[in-house]
């Protein structure tokens, strides 16, 4: 990635709403956010009805979380979902953040978050029976933690967003690796053993 794009990535958030099905057939909407520069994932919230008041509150909560972690945001990228209203955008405008809406029928404009949602579906939601919204959030928080602390990213030279690679690791064959199952055995986490 060129230096210009990498420097701009530090200030871009990509967000999207996606649906998850519950065991009783109900549909729950989940708001997920990814920081382009660090690839850190945040599952902001889930609801059965993404009304304007809920979406605006999630935007406020997200801005507070970002402020607490010292993350500076210049741009928020999202699609043209009807749930993401002008009131939602106004929360970010008040914080001097520019909104970039993806073009109509152009999923590649928001590909970072779309790729994460696809992986979340394939690796977790399609493999797990979700009882209710509370269970969904527990499972998604565990997957979020896995993605932020264990999953390697090519854009980060195989480090995880919240966990850099140890210094001096040049030959991975010299280490023993232990596997730990998470998410009921759906997710496999590996770590170095001394």
Helices and strands as residue ranges (DSSP letters): H 3-9, E 12-21, E 27-35, E 41-47, H 52-69, E 75-78, H 86-94, E 98-101, G 107-110, H 111-123, G 125-127, H 133-149, G 154-156, G 172-174, E 176-182, G 183-185, E 187-193
